[in-house]
């Protein structure tokens, strides 16, 4: 059943905290509604536009918060119906892998190593399976990322994540996409602490273009290699900061491998 709007009243107001990303504040507010009993298991949340209006936030930030809760099994989306509360026993959430990922209980380097393995494979698959429309959308999303002001951290993160999520979708591998989406909240935290310069931002956009160039030519090895180069930059910067010993990832990823994907899929 839908949550009672009259009962919710002003309880949707966010407590401003400039030290925390907006999606985290939204996630906290939704958790409070569930813990406090305002939202119960089986309740339907207001629609995304309505909920964004109540919280006075952008829908992109709201969606990120809902995805965090979805990964923890707290809410679920029902096709054509909207978002529903799935469970209210939040203490048990972190026993599950999805909950641990969403709660950022793995190191940033661990997350990035798994991301490299998943996203380079996705790039190679997308070179074979992506349609022209999907490639055009990737180019459009990269233009948005390129135009994002470096001082607008939220816009940089959201536009970058939309590009990478679209690329993973273009692999047409549902399991790979679900595994990647489980990493997204933790990856966004990595990016919030990166503070890239305009030079680094432009280089990242150019590397996105290089990946698209190989995708349009259906070059699996080239797309995988270009994505590896792109992601290793962030990984190496982070690993250097943490002074963490690590394997040589160019070997670990296997950029010289010859993919044998089924081209008739």
FIDO-744975 format. One line per 8 residues: their letters; for each residue x, y, z of N, C-alpha, C. Coordinates in steps of 0.2 Angstrom, whole numbers, always signed. Example, Ala and Ser with C-alpha at 12.3 -4.5 7.8 and 13.67 -1.06 7.14 Angstrom:
! residues 2
AS = +66 -28 +39 +62 -22 +39 +66 -16 +39; +64 -11 +35 +68 -5 +36 +64 +0 +39
***
This chain:
! residues 265
XXXXXXXX = +4 -6 +0 +0 +0 +0 +4 +6 +0; +2 +12 -3 +6 +18 -3 +7 +21 +4; +12 +24 +5 +13 +27 +12 +8 +33 +12; +6 +34 +18 +1 +39 +19 +4 +46 +19; +2 +50 +14 +5 +57 +13 +4 +61 +19; -2 +61 +21 -4 +66 +27 +0 +64 +33; +1 +58 +34 +5 +55 +40 +12 +57 +40; +15 +57 +34 +22 +59 +33 +23 +66 +34
XXXXXXXX = +19 +71 +32 +19 +78 +33 +26 +80 +32; +29 +84 +37 +35 +87 +36 +41 +83 +38; +40 +76 +39 +45 +72 +41 +50 +70 +35; +49 +73 +29 +54 +72 +24 +59 +77 +24; +59 +82 +28 +64 +87 +28 +71 +84 +29; +76 +86 +25 +83 +84 +26 +86 +89 +31; +91 +86 +35 +95 +90 +40 +101 +91 +36; +102 +98 +34 +108 +100 +30 +115 +98 +34
XXXXXXXX = +119 +95 +30 +126 +93 +32 +131 +94 +26; +134 +99 +26 +139 +101 +20 +144 +96 +19; +146 +92 +25 +151 +88 +25 +150 +81 +22; +143 +80 +21 +141 +73 +18 +138 +74 +11; +139 +69 +7 +136 +69 +0 +128 +69 +1; +125 +72 -4 +118 +73 -3 +114 +66 -4; +117 +61 -8 +113 +54 -8 +114 +51 -1; +119 +52 +2 +120 +49 +9 +114 +52 +14
XXXXXXXX = +113 +58 +13 +108 +62 +18 +101 +59 +16; +100 +58 +9 +93 +55 +7 +93 +48 +10; +98 +44 +9 +98 +37 +11 +96 +37 +19; +100 +41 +23 +99 +42 +30 +91 +43 +31; +88 +48 +28 +82 +50 +29 +77 +45 +28; +78 +41 +22 +73 +35 +21 +74 +30 +26; +80 +29 +28 +81 +24 +34 +77 +26 +40; +78 +32 +42 +74 +35 +48 +67 +34 +47
XXXXXXXX = +64 +35 +41 +57 +33 +40 +55 +26 +41; +60 +22 +39 +58 +15 +40 +59 +12 +47; +65 +15 +50 +66 +13 +57 +60 +16 +62; +58 +22 +60 +53 +25 +64 +46 +22 +63; +45 +18 +58 +39 +15 +57 +34 +19 +53; +37 +24 +50 +33 +28 +45 +32 +24 +39; +37 +21 +37 +37 +17 +31 +37 +9 +33; +33 +5 +31 +33 -2 +33 +34 -6 +27
XXXXXXXX = +36 -13 +29 +37 -18 +23 +31 -18 +19; +32 -18 +13 +26 -18 +8 +23 -11 +6; +25 -6 +9 +23 +1 +8 +26 +3 +1; +22 +7 -3 +25 +10 -9 +27 +17 -8; +33 +18 -10 +36 +25 -9 +32 +30 -14; +32 +36 -12 +30 +41 -17 +34 +40 -24; +31 +43 -29 +35 +42 -35 +41 +46 -35; +46 +45 -39 +52 +48 -39 +51 +56 -40
XXXXXXXX = +47 +58 -45 +47 +66 -45 +44 +69 -39; +39 +65 -36 +35 +68 -30 +40 +67 -24; +44 +62 -23 +49 +61 -18 +54 +66 -18; +57 +67 -24 +62 +73 -25 +59 +79 -23; +53 +81 -25 +50 +87 -23 +49 +88 -15; +47 +82 -12 +47 +83 -5 +53 +84 -1; +59 +81 -4 +65 +81 -1 +69 +87 -4; +66 +91 -9 +69 +96 -12 +76 +95 -14
XXXXXXXX = +77 +89 -18 +83 +87 -21 +82 +85 -28; +88 +84 -32 +88 +82 -39 +86 +75 -39; +83 +73 -45 +81 +66 -45 +87 +61 -46; +92 +64 -49 +98 +60 -49 +101 +58 -42; +101 +63 -38 +103 +61 -31 +99 +56 -27; +92 +57 -28 +87 +53 -25 +88 +46 -28; +89 +45 -35 +90 +38 -38 +96 +35 -35; +102 +39 -34 +108 +36 -31 +106 +33 -24
XXXXXXXX = +102 +37 -20 +101 +35 -13 +96 +28 -13; +91 +28 -18 +87 +22 -18 +91 +16 -21; +96 +17 -25 +100 +12 -27 +104 +9 -22; +107 +13 -17 +110 +11 -11 +106 +6 -7; +100 +9 -6 +95 +5 -2 +93 -2 -5; +92 -1 -12 +90 -7 -16 +96 -13 -15; +102 -11 -16 +108 -15 -15 +108 -19 -8; +105 -15 -3 +105 -18 +4 +99 -22 +5
XXXXXXXX = +95 -23 +0 +88 -26 +1 +83 -23 +5; +84 -16 +6 +79 -13 +10 +73 -11 +6; +74 -8 +0 +69 -7 -5 +70 -11 -11; +64 -11 -15 +64 -14 -22 +60 -10 -27; +62 -11 -33 +58 -7 -38 +54 -13 -42; +48 -11 -43 +43 -16 -46 +41 -13 -53; +43 -16 -58 +42 -13 -65 +35 -11 -66; +35 -4 -68 +28 -1 -69 +24 +1 -63
XXXXXXXX = +27 -1 -57 +23 +1 -51 +27 +6 -46; +33 +6 -46 +37 +10 -42 +41 +7 -37; +44 +11 -32 +48 +9 -27 +44 +6 -21; +46 +1 -18 +42 -2 -12 +47 -4 -6; +45 -3 +0 +49 -6 +5 +49 -13 +5; +55 -16 +5 +56 -23 +5 +56 -26 +12; +61 -23 +16 +62 -26 +23 +63 -20 +28; +62 -21 +34 +63 -16 +39 +68 -19 +45
XXXXXXXX = +70 -25 +44 +75 -27 +49 +82 -25 +47; +83 -19 +48 +89 -16 +45 +96 -19 +48; +95 -21 +54 +101 -24 +58 +104 -30 +54; +100 -34 +51 +102 -40 +47 +105 -38 +40; +104 -32 +38 +106 -31 +31 +113 -32 +30; +118 -30 +34 +125 -30 +33 +128 -37 +33; +123 -42 +34 +125 -49 +34 +126 -51 +27; +123 -48 +22 +123 -49 +15 +129 -46 +11
XXXXXXXX = +131 -48 +6 +136 -45 +2 +134 -38 +0; +128 -38 -3 +126 -32 -6 +126 -26 +0; +124 -28 +6 +124 -24 +11 +131 -21 +13; +135 -26 +13 +142 -24 +15 +145 -19 +10; +143 -21 +3 +146 -16 -2 +143 -9 -1; +136 -9 +0 +133 -3 +0 +135 +1 +7; +137 -3 +12 +140 +0 +18 +147 +2 +18; +150 +1 +12 +157 +2 +11 +162 -1 +16
XXXXXXXX = +161 -8 +16 +165 -12 +21 +171 -15 +18; +172 -13 +12 +178 -15 +8 +183 -9 +7; +189 -11 +6 +194 -5 +5 +192 -2 -2; +195 +4 -3 +194 +7 -10 +198 +3 -15; +204 +1 -14 +208 -3 -19 +204 -9 -20; +201 -13 -16 +198 -19 -17 +192 -17 -22; +188 -12 -21 +183 -10 -25 +185 -9 -32; +191 -5 -33 +193 -3 -39 +196 -9 -43
XXXXXXXX = +199 -14 -40 +202 -20 -43 +196 -24 -46; +191 -24 -42 +185 -28 -45 +182 -24 -51; +182 -18 -50 +179 -13 -55 +183 -14 -62; +189 -14 -61 +194 -15 -67 +192 -22 -71; +192 -27 -67 +190 -34 -70 +183 -34 -73; +178 -31 -70 +172 -31 -73 +171 -26 -79; +174 -20 -78 +172 -15 -83 +176 -16 -90; +182 -19 -89 +186 -20 -95 +183 -26 -99
XXXXXXXX = +180 -31 -95 +177 -36 -99 +170 -33 -102; +167 -29 -99 +161 -25 -102 +163 -22 -108; +168 -18 -108 +170 -14 -114 +172 -19 -120; +175 -25 -118 +176 -29 -124 +170 -32 -126; +165 -34 -122 +159 -37 -124 +155 -31 -128; +155 -25 -126 +151 -20 -129 +154 -18 -136; +160 -20 -137 +163 -19 -144 +159 -23 -149; +157 -29 -147 +154 -34 -151 +146 -33 -151
XXXXXXXX = +143 -31 -145 +136 -31 -144 +132 -25 -145; +136 -19 -143 +132 -13 -143 +130 -10 -150; +124 -8 -150 +121 -5 -156 +123 +2 -157; +121 +5 -163 +123 +12 -164 +120 +17 -159; +114 +16 -158 +110 +20 -153 +114 +20 -146; +116 +15 -144 +120 +14 -137 +126 +18 -138; +130 +17 -143 +136 +21 -144 +135 +28 -145; +130 +30 -148 +128 +38 -148 +127 +40 -141
XXXXXXXX = +123 +36 -137 +122 +38 -131 +128 +39 -126; +133 +35 -127 +139 +35 -124 +143 +42 -125; +143 +43 -132 +146 +49 -134 +142 +56 -131; +136 +55 -131 +132 +61 -128 +133 +62 -120; +134 +56 -117 +135 +56 -110 +142 +59 -108; +147 +57 -113 +154 +59 -112 +154 +67 -113; +150 +69 -117 +150 +77 -118 +147 +80 -112; +142 +77 -109 +140 +80 -103 +145 +80 -97
XXXXXXXX = +149 +74 -97 +155 +74 -92 +160 +79 -94; +162 +80 -100 +167 +85 -102 +165 +92 -100; +159 +93 -101 +156 +100 -99 +156 +102 -92; +156 +96 -87 +154 +97 -80 +160 +101 -77; +158 +107 -73 +163 +111 -70 +167 +106 -65; +174 +107 -64 +177 +102 -60 +176 +104 -52; +173 +110 -51 +172 +112 -44 +165 +109 -42; +161 +107 -47 +154 +104 -45 +155 +97 -45
XXXXXXXX = +157 +94 -39 +159 +87 -38 +153 +83 -39; +147 +85 -37 +142 +80 -38 +140 +79 -46; +141 +85 -50 +139 +84 -57 +145 +80 -60; +151 +81 -58 +157 +77 -61 +155 +69 -59; +154 +68 -53 +153 +61 -51 +147 +58 -55; +141 +61 -55 +135 +59 -58 +136 +58 -66; +139 +63 -69 +140 +62 -76 +145 +56 -78; +150 +56 -74 +155 +50 -75 +152 +44 -74
XXXXXXXX = +148 +43 -69 +145 +37 -67 +139 +35 -72; +136 +40 -75 +131 +38 -80 +134 +35 -87; +140 +38 -88 +144 +36 -94 +146 +28 -93; +149 +27 -87 +152 +20 -86 +146 +15 -85; +140 +17 -82 +135 +13 -81 +132 +11 -88; +132 +16 -93 +129 +15 -99 +134 +10 -103; +140 +11 -102 +145 +6 -106 +144 -1 -103; +143 -2 -97 +142 -9 -94 +135 -11 -97
XXXXXXXX = +130 -7 -97 +124 -10 -100 +124 -12 -107; +129 -9 -111 +130 -10 -118 +133 -17 -119; +136 -20 -113 +139 -27 -114 +133 -32 -115; +127 -30 -113 +121 -35 -113 +122 -41 -109; +126 -40 -104 +127 -46 -99 +124 -44 -92; +118 -47 -91 +114 -44 -85 +117 -46 -78; +121 -51 -78 +124 -53 -72 +130 -48 -71; +134 -47 -76 +139 -42 -75 +137 -35 -73
XXXXXXXX = +131 -33 -76 +129 -26 -75 +127 -26 -67; +123 -31 -65 +121 -32 -58 +127 -31 -53; +132 -35 -55 +138 -35 -51 +142 -28 -51; +142 -25 -56 +145 -18 -57 +141 -13 -53; +134 -13 -53 +130 -9 -50 +131 -9 -42; +132 -15 -40 +133 -16 -33 +140 -13 -30; +144 -11 -35 +150 -7 -33 +149 +0 -33; +144 +3 -36 +143 +10 -38 +144 +14 -31
XXXXXXXX = +140 +13 -26 +140 +17 -20 +147 +18 -18; +151 +13 -17 +158 +13 -15 +163 +17 -20; +161 +16 -26 +165 +19 -31 +164 +27 -31; +158 +29 -30 +157 +36 -29 +160 +39 -24; +161 +35 -18 +165 +38 -12 +172 +39 -14; +175 +34 -18 +182 +35 -21 +183 +42 -25; +178 +43 -29 +178 +49 -33 +177 +55 -29; +174 +55 -24 +173 +61 -20 +179 +64 -17
XXXXXXXX = +184 +59 -16 +190 +61 -13 +196 +62 -18; +194 +61 -24 +199 +62 -29 +201 +69 -31; +196 +74 -31 +198 +81 -32 +202 +82 -38; +199 +80 -44 +203 +81 -50 +204 +88 -53; +210 +89 -56 +211 +96 -59 +207 +96 -65; +207 +102 -69 +204 +102 -75 +208 +98 -80; +215 +98 -79 +219 +94 -84 +217 +86 -83; +216 +84 -77 +215 +77 -76 +208 +75 -79
XXXXXXXX = +203 +80 -78 +196 +79 -80 +196 +79 -87; +200 +83 -91 +200 +83 -98 +203 +77 -101; +208 +74 -97 +211 +68 -99 +207 +62 -99; +203 +62 -93 +198 +57 -92 +193 +57 -98; +190 +63 -100 +185 +63 -105 +188 +61 -112; +195 +63 -113 +198 +60 -119 +199 +53 -119; +200 +50 -113 +200 +42 -113 +194 +39 -114; +188 +42 -112 +181 +40 -113 +181 +40 -121
XXXXXXXX = +183 +45 -124 +182 +46 -132 +186 +40 -135; +192 +38 -132 +196 +33 -135 +192 +26 -135; +189 +25 -129 +185 +19 -128 +180 +19 -133; +176 +24 -134 +171 +24 -139 +173 +23 -146; +179 +26 -148 +182 +25 -154 +183 +18 -156; +186 +14 -151 +187 +7 -152 +180 +3 -152; +175 +5 -148 +169 +2 -148 +166 +3 -155; +166 +8 -158 +163 +10 -165 +166 +5 -170
XXXXXXXX = +172 +3 -169 +176 -1 -174 +176 -8 -172; +172 -10 -167 +171 -17 -165 +177 -20 -163; +182 -17 -160 +188 -19 -158 +188 -21 -151; +187 -27 -150 +187 -30 -143 +193 -28 -139; +199 -30 -142 +205 -30 -138 +207 -22 -137; +206 -18 -142 +207 -11 -141 +203 -8 -136; +196 -9 -136 +191 -7 -131 +194 -9 -124; +195 -15 -123 +197 -17 -117 +204 -14 -114
XXXXXXXX = +209 -13 -119 +215 -10 -117 +214 -3 -116; +210 +1 -119 +208 +8 -118 +205 +9 -111; +200 +5 -110 +197 +5 -103 +202 +3 -97; +206 -1 -99 +211 -3 -93 +216 +3 -92; +218 +6 -97 +222 +12 -96 +218 +18 -93; +212 +19 -94 +208 +24 -91 +207 +22 -83; +206 +16 -82 +204 +14 -75 +210 +14 -70; +216 +12 -74 +222 +11 -70 +225 +18 -67
XXXXXXXX = +223 +23 -71 +225 +30 -68 +222 +31 -61; +216 +30 -61 +213 +31 -54 +215 +26 -49; +216 +20 -51 +219 +15 -46 +226 +17 -44; +230 +18 -48 +237 +19 -46 +238 +26 -42; +234 +31 -43 +234 +37 -39 +231 +35 -32; +226 +31 -31 +223 +29 -25 +228 +24 -21; +231 +19 -25 +235 +15 -21 +242 +18 -19; +244 +23 -23 +250 +27 -21 +248 +30 -14
XXXXXXXX = +242 +34 -14 +240 +37 -8 +240 +33 -2; +238 +27 -3 +237 +22 +3 +243 +18 +4; +248 +19 +0 +255 +15 +1 +253 +8 +1; +249 +5 -3 +247 -2 -3 +251 -6 -8; +254 -11 -6 +257 -15 -11 +252 -19 -15; +253 -20 -21 +248 -22 -26 +252 -26 -32; +248 -30 -35 +251 -34 -41 +251 -29 -47; +254 -31 -52 +255 -27 -58 +248 -29 -62
XXXXXXXX = +244 -24 -62 +237 -25 -64 +237 -26 -72; +242 -23 -76 +242 -24 -83 +242 -32 -84; +245 -36 -80 +245 -43 -81 +239 -46 -78; +237 -43 -72 +231 -46 -69 +225 -45 -74; +224 -40 -77 +218 -38 -81 +219 -42 -88; +225 -43 -90 +226 -47 -96 +224 -43 -103; +227 -37 -104 +225 -33 -109 +227 -36 -116; +232 -41 -116 +234 -44 -122 +230 -50 -124
XXXXXXXX = +225 -52 -120 +221 -58 -121 +217 -57 -128; +216 -63 -131 +212 -62 -137 +205 -65 -135; +200 -60 -135 +193 -62 -133 +190 -67 -138; +186 -71 -135 +182 -76 -139 +175 -76 -138; +172 -69 -138 +165 -69 -137 +161 -71 -143; +155 -73 -141 +151 -76 -147 +148 -70 -150; +151 -69 -157 +149 -63 -160 +142 -63 -163; +139 -69 -163 +132 -70 -166 +126 -69 -161
X = +128 -67 -154 +123 -66 -149 +119 -61 -151
***
